[in-house]
Amino acid sequence: MPPNILNIHAYKILRVEESEHDYHIRTELAQSPTHCPGCGHARLLRYGRNEQVIRDLPIHGKRVGIYVDTQRWRCQACGKTFMEPLPAVNAKREMTDRLVTWIGQQSLRRTFTSIAEDIGLDEKTVRNIFRDYVSELERSIRFETPTWMGIDEIHIIKPRCVISNIRSNTIVNLLPNRDKKTVINYLGNLDGRHEIQTVAMDMWTPYRDAVQAVMPEARIVIDKFHVVRMANDAVERARKSLRESLTPKQRRGLMHDRFVLLKRERDLNDKERLLLSGWTANYPELGEAYRLKEAFYGVYEGMGTPEQALARYAVWQRSVTPEVCDAFADLIRAFTNWQPHILAYFDHPVTNAYTESLNSLIRVMNRLGRGYSFEALRAKILFTEGAHNKTKPKFRRREAAPTVGYAMFEMVGRASFGQDQHEVIEAAKNYGADISTLTRLIEEGKL
């Protein structure tokens, strides 16, 4: 073994013992202290020895333990005793600084159990390092506050609130729940919250109340995809209401063909059109529900002003027949209760359309990492290295000072000629975790 196997030159390696799974590296400090850390005096006496075991990064796939034969010293001036300080060792834990950093980085990509097995630690220690590492990332990494904010939710054990930047297609934060108090606390402590212009959300009252309480000047826009999805839900409700009148074979067929009923008519192929015509011809209520679903999309496809959209909706609502009124009751009630915010879309067409891919992404991560806590999954989403959407700082060249004759050249020329002088006009920005990049990292097995 080379004498510098540790690559920490503050330690002198005495010998290396190798076993099946471990390296035991016996060391001592290369340099003894010269002054008392208390009073600064140089009159020091040896006052006993003590062996300390320090964990370090694995070498050749084996766990590493550094055994340091440390000297205790006594100051003849002040009488205090002290142990030799150990360079490159974490102040809170008996392991090297680089190991603590490595565990923190690995904890965003691997399970705590696998890391603990590689290092020879217990899982609780790895979990505590992870928490400290994430806390440091929270302090050091600042995501730009979006001018177009998205608020949605995802079910990870229970519903969680997702904060997104609509313009950059990034995730800004994951909150532990979607309660009004939690959302208010987050928005109330958000730097630059008064710069937020629009907030796209679904029809969840605590979101609306939180935004109105903290940012009354922001425009709330109900995401159109949450509204039109309710039309699809109505078709599903109509389909399920038919099951009792069907034979077991017909039920299986209708279940198998349900995707046709949820698909837009313009996107159907010839085979799917044939299936649809068969079901709607035999079951008029189902056909009526499908017709109303397609007609509701027209409320949005016409765009125009909010007043024009409201007029189209009124025409649509009057066309709802009594036979399928119950199926569309939730949609009609929601449009009535949330009308100002639904119609705001026609003035401010912002949408969380991409959050469907976000939800799929998080579900995949949750399946791949069964046993992860919400905190671990959140950290993976927000802080995975290489997943952030960043900009570089922008510079401009400073203009040289005006020169008047040779004397002026002597004064300013040396500072302005022969070298570029720049000033930062826009600092680097971090818009959060890019959804498409996170998806790619999962597909490549890197997350």
C-alpha positions in Angstrom: 0.0 0.0 0.0 1.3 3.5 -0.8 2.0 5.6 2.2 -0.5 8.3 1.1 -3.4 5.9 0.5 -5.7 8.3 2.4 -4.5 11.3 0.4 -4.7 13.3 3.6 -1.2 14.5 4.3 -1.9 15.6 7.8 -1.8 11.9 8.8 1.3 9.7 8.8 0.3 6.1 8.0 1.9 3.5 10.2 0.4 0.4 8.7 -2.6 -0.9 6.8 -4.5 -4.0 7.8 -6.9 -5.5 5.2 -9.8 -7.9 5.9 -12.5 -9.3 3.7 -14.7 -6.2 3.9 -12.5 -3.5 5.6 -9.3 -1.5 5.6 -8.0 -0.7 9.1 -5.5 2.1 8.6 -3.3 2.9 11.6 -2.1 6.5 11.7 -0.7 9.3 13.8 -0.6 13.0 13.1 2.3 14.2 11.0 2.8 17.3 13.0 2.3 18.0 16.7 0.7 21.2 18.1 3.2 24.0 18.9 1.0 26.3 21.0 -1.8 25.9 23.6 -5.2 26.6 21.9 -6.3 28.3 25.2 -3.5 30.8 26.0 -1.2 30.5 23.0 1.8 29.5 25.1 4.4 27.2 23.6 5.3 25.3 26.8 3.6 22.0 26.2 4.0 18.6 27.9 2.8 15.2 26.8 -0.1 14.0 29.0 -1.2 10.6 27.8 -2.5 9.1 24.6 -5.8 8.0 23.2 -6.8 6.1 20.1 -9.7 7.4 18.0 -11.5 5.7 15.1 -12.5 7.8 12.2 -14.7 6.6 9.3 -13.6 7.5 5.8 -14.7 7.0 2.2 -14.6 3.4 0.9 -11.4 2.2 -0.9 -11.5 -0.6 -3.5 -15.1 -1.3 -2.5 -14.1 -1.9 1.2 -15.1 0.1 4.3 -12.3 2.3 5.8 -11.6 2.9 9.4 -8.8 5.3 10.3 -7.2 4.6 13.7 -5.5 7.7 15.0 -3.1 7.5 17.9 -3.6 10.9 19.3 -1.6 12.6 22.0 -3.0 14.5 25.0 -1.1 17.7 25.9 -0.9 19.8 29.0 0.0 23.5 28.9 2.6 24.5 31.5 1.4 28.1 31.4 -2.3 27.8 32.1 -2.4 24.1 33.2 -5.2 23.2 30.7 -5.1 19.8 28.9 -6.2 19.2 25.3 -6.3 16.5 22.7 -4.6 17.0 19.4 -7.1 18.4 16.9 -7.8 16.0 14.0 -7.6 17.7 10.6 -10.2 17.0 7.9 -12.5 15.4 10.5 -16.1 16.5 10.9 -16.8 18.5 14.0 -20.0 16.7 14.8 -19.2 13.1 13.9 -16.3 10.7 14.0 -15.8 10.7 10.3 -13.9 12.7 7.7 -15.4 15.8 6.2 -15.3 14.3 2.7 -17.2 11.2 3.9 -20.0 13.4 5.3 -20.2 15.3 2.0 -20.2 12.0 0.1 -23.0 10.6 2.2 -25.1 13.7 1.7 -24.7 13.6 -2.0 -25.3 9.9 -2.3 -28.4 10.1 -0.1 -30.2 12.0 -2.9 -29.7 9.1 -5.3 -29.6 5.9 -3.1 -31.4 4.4 -0.1 -30.1 5.1 3.3 -29.8 1.4 4.0 -27.4 0.8 1.0 -25.2 3.7 2.0 -25.0 2.5 5.6 -23.9 -1.0 4.4 -21.2 0.5 2.2 -19.8 2.6 5.0 -20.4 0.4 8.0 -22.7 2.8 9.8 -26.2 2.5 11.1 -29.1 3.9 9.0 -30.0 6.4 11.6 -26.6 8.1 11.2 -27.0 8.3 7.4 -30.5 9.8 7.9 -29.2 12.5 10.3 -26.4 13.4 7.8 -29.0 13.6 5.0 -31.1 16.0 7.1 -28.1 18.2 7.8 -27.1 18.1 4.1 -30.6 19.1 2.9 -30.8 21.9 5.5 -27.5 23.3 4.1 -28.9 23.0 0.6 -32.0 24.8 1.6 -29.9 27.7 3.0 -27.5 27.9 0.0 -29.7 27.2 -3.0 -32.3 29.9 -3.9 -34.8 29.3 -6.6 -36.2 32.3 -8.4 -39.8 33.3 -7.4 -42.0 32.6 -10.5 -44.1 35.4 -11.9 -46.4 32.7 -13.2 -46.8 30.2 -10.3 -48.5 26.9 -10.4 -50.0 25.2 -7.3 -51.1 21.6 -7.6 -50.9 18.5 -5.6 -49.6 15.0 -5.8 -50.4 12.0 -3.6 -47.3 10.6 -1.9 -48.7 8.7 1.1 -51.1 11.6 1.4 -51.8 14.7 -0.7 -48.8 17.1 -0.9 -48.7 20.6 -2.4 -46.5 21.1 -5.5 -45.2 24.7 -6.3 -44.0 25.1 -9.8 -42.7 27.8 -12.2 -45.0 27.6 -15.2 -42.7 29.6 -17.6 -39.6 27.5 -17.0 -41.3 24.1 -16.5 -39.6 23.6 -13.2 -40.4 22.6 -9.6 -39.9 25.2 -7.0 -41.0 23.4 -3.9 -42.9 20.4 -2.4 -44.8 21.2 0.7 -45.6 18.4 3.3 -49.4 18.9 2.9 -51.9 21.1 1.1 -53.5 22.7 4.1 -54.3 26.4 4.1 -52.0 27.1 7.0 -49.0 25.4 5.3 -49.6 27.2 2.0 -50.0 30.6 3.7 -46.8 30.0 5.7 -44.9 29.2 2.5 -46.2 32.1 0.5 -45.8 34.5 3.4 -42.1 33.8 3.7 -41.4 33.7 0.0 -39.0 36.4 -1.2 -40.4 38.4 -4.0 -43.9 37.2 -3.6 -45.3 40.5 -4.6 -43.8 40.0 -8.1 -46.1 37.0 -8.7 -48.6 38.0 -11.3 -50.8 34.9 -11.9 -51.3 31.7 -9.9 -52.7 28.7 -11.8 -54.4 26.1 -9.6 -57.1 23.5 -9.4 -60.4 24.1 -7.5 -59.1 23.5 -4.0 -60.4 26.2 -1.6 -57.4 26.3 0.7 -55.2 27.2 -2.2 -57.5 30.1 -3.3 -57.8 31.3 0.3 -54.1 31.2 0.9 -53.2 33.2 -2.2 -55.9 35.8 -1.5 -54.7 36.2 2.1 -51.0 36.6 1.2 -51.0 37.9 -2.3 -54.3 39.7 -3.0 -52.9 41.4 -6.1 -52.1 38.1 -7.8 -54.6 36.9 -10.4 -56.0 33.4 -9.7 -56.5 31.3 -12.7 -58.2 27.9 -12.6 -56.2 25.5 -14.7 -58.5 24.6 -17.7 -57.3 21.0 -17.6 -58.8 20.5 -14.2 -62.1 21.9 -15.5 -62.3 19.9 -18.8 -61.2 16.8 -16.9 -64.5 17.0 -15.0 -66.3 16.6 -18.3 -64.5 13.3 -18.8 -65.4 12.3 -15.2 -69.1 12.9 -16.1 -68.8 10.5 -19.0 -67.3 7.9 -16.6 -70.1 8.5 -14.2 -72.6 7.9 -17.0 -70.8 4.7 -18.1 -70.8 3.3 -14.6 -74.5 4.0 -14.1 -75.2 1.5 -17.0 -73.4 -1.4 -15.4 -76.4 -2.8 -13.5 -78.4 -3.2 -16.7 -75.6 -5.0 -18.5 -74.7 -8.6 -18.7 -71.2 -9.6 -17.3 -69.9 -9.9 -20.9 -71.2 -6.4 -21.8 -69.7 -5.0 -18.6 -66.3 -6.3 -19.5 -66.6 -5.0 -23.0 -67.6 -1.5 -21.8 -64.8 -1.5 -19.3 -62.3 -2.5 -22.1 -63.6 0.2 -24.4 -63.8 3.0 -21.9 -60.7 4.7 -23.3 -62.7 5.4 -26.5 -65.3 7.3 -24.5 -62.5 9.4 -22.8 -60.8 10.2 -26.1 -61.5 13.3 -28.1 -63.7 12.6 -31.2 -61.2 14.3 -33.5 -58.4 11.9 -32.3 -60.4 8.6 -32.9 -59.2 6.2 -35.6 -61.7 4.3 -37.8 -61.8 1.3 -35.4 -62.4 3.5 -32.4 -65.2 5.4 -34.2 -66.9 2.1 -34.9 -66.7 1.1 -31.3 -68.0 4.4 -30.1 -70.9 4.4 -32.5 -71.9 0.9 -31.3 -72.0 1.9 -27.6 -73.7 5.2 -28.2 -76.3 3.7 -30.5 -77.2 1.0 -28.1 -77.1 3.3 -25.0 -78.5 6.8 -25.9 -77.6 8.2 -22.4 -74.0 7.3 -22.9 -74.0 8.9 -26.4 -75.6 12.0 -24.9 -72.9 12.2 -22.2 -70.2 11.9 -24.9 -71.8 14.6 -27.0 -71.9 17.0 -24.0 -68.3 16.2 -23.1 -67.2 17.1 -26.6 -69.4 20.2 -26.6 -67.9 21.4 -23.3 -64.4 21.5 -24.8 -65.8 24.1 -27.2 -66.2 26.5 -24.3 -62.4 26.7 -24.2 -61.6 26.1 -27.9 -63.5 29.3 -28.8 -61.3 31.4 -26.5 -62.1 35.1 -27.0 -63.1 37.2 -24.0 -64.4 35.9 -20.6 -67.8 37.2 -21.6 -67.8 35.3 -24.8 -66.7 32.1 -23.0 -69.5 32.6 -20.4 -72.0 32.9 -23.2 -70.8 29.6 -24.8 -71.0 27.9 -21.4 -74.6 29.2 -20.9 -75.6 27.6 -24.2 -73.9 24.4 -23.3 -75.5 24.3 -19.8 -79.0 24.7 -21.4 -78.3 21.7 -23.6 -77.7 19.3 -20.7 -80.7 16.9 -20.8 -82.4 15.6 -17.6 -81.2 12.0 -18.4 -77.5 12.9 -17.8 -77.9 16.0 -15.6 -76.8 14.0 -12.5 -73.6 12.9 -14.3 -72.6 16.6 -15.0 -73.8 18.0 -11.7 -70.3 18.3 -10.2 -69.0 20.2 -13.3 -71.9 22.6 -13.3 -71.6 23.3 -9.6 -67.8 23.8 -9.9 -68.2 26.3 -12.8 -70.8 28.2 -10.8 -68.8 28.4 -7.6 -65.4 29.2 -9.3 -66.7 31.2 -12.3 -64.5 34.3 -11.9 -61.3 32.3 -11.6 -62.3 29.9 -14.4 -63.1 32.8 -16.7 -59.8 34.5 -15.7 -58.1 31.9 -18.0 -59.5 33.8 -21.0 -57.6 36.9 -20.0 -54.6 35.1 -18.7 -54.2 31.7 -20.5 -51.7 30.2 -18.1 -52.0 26.5 -17.3 -50.4 23.7 -15.3 -50.7 21.4 -18.3 -47.2 20.0 -17.7 -47.9 19.1 -14.1 -49.5 15.9 -15.3 -46.0 14.8 -16.4 -44.8 16.1 -13.1 -47.3 13.9 -11.2 -46.3 10.9 -13.3 -42.6 11.6 -12.6 -43.1 11.8 -8.9 -45.2 8.6 -8.9 -42.5 6.7 -10.7 -39.9 8.0 -8.2 -42.1 6.9 -5.4 -42.4 3.4 -6.9 -38.7 3.1 -7.5 -37.9 4.3 -4.0 -40.3 2.4 -1.9 -39.6 3.0 1.8 -38.4 6.6 1.1 -39.8 9.2 3.5 -41.4 12.3 2.0 -38.4 14.4 3.0 -36.1 12.1 1.1 -38.2 12.1 -2.0 -38.6 15.9 -1.8 -34.8 16.3 -1.6 -34.3 14.1 -4.6 -36.8 16.2 -6.6 -35.5 19.6 -5.6 -31.7 19.2 -5.2 -30.5 16.4 -7.5 -27.3 17.7 -9.1 -27.6 18.5 -12.7 -31.4 18.8 -12.8 -31.6 22.6 -12.2 -32.6 25.0 -14.9 -30.0 27.8 -14.5 -28.8 30.8 -16.3 -25.3 32.1 -16.4 -24.4 35.6 -15.2 -24.5 38.3 -17.9 -21.6 40.7 -18.3 -21.0 43.9 -20.3 -17.7 45.5 -21.1 -17.1 48.8 -19.4 -16.4 51.8 -21.5 -12.9 53.1 -21.2 -12.6 56.4 -19.4 -12.2 59.4 -21.8 -8.6 60.3 -22.4 -7.2 63.8 -22.8 -3.6 63.8 -23.9 -0.7 61.8 -22.8 -1.1 62.7 -19.1 -4.6 61.2 -19.0 -3.3 58.1 -20.7 -0.7 57.7 -18.0 -3.4 58.0 -15.3 -6.1 55.7 -16.7 -4.6 54.0 -19.7 -2.9 51.2 -17.7 -6.3 50.4 -16.1 -8.3 50.5 -19.2 -6.0 49.3 -22.0 -4.6 45.9 -22.6 -7.2 44.1 -20.4 -10.9 43.5 -20.5 -13.0 45.2 -17.8 -16.5 43.8 -17.3 -19.3 44.3 -14.8 -22.1 42.0 -14.0 -25.5 43.3 -15.3 -27.5 40.2 -14.4 -26.6 37.6 -11.7 -27.0 33.9 -12.4 -30.5 32.6 -11.7 -31.8 29.2 -10.7 -35.4 28.5 -11.7 -35.7 25.1 -9.9 -35.6 21.4 -10.9 -36.3 20.9 -14.6 -39.1 18.3 -15.0 -37.8 17.0 -18.4 -34.3 16.6 -17.0 -35.6 14.7 -13.9 -37.5 12.4 -16.2 -34.4 11.7 -18.3 -32.3 11.0 -15.2 -34.9 8.4 -14.0 -35.0 6.8 -17.4 -31.2 6.6 -17.4 -31.2 5.1 -13.9 -29.3 8.0 -12.5 -31.9 8.9 -9.9 
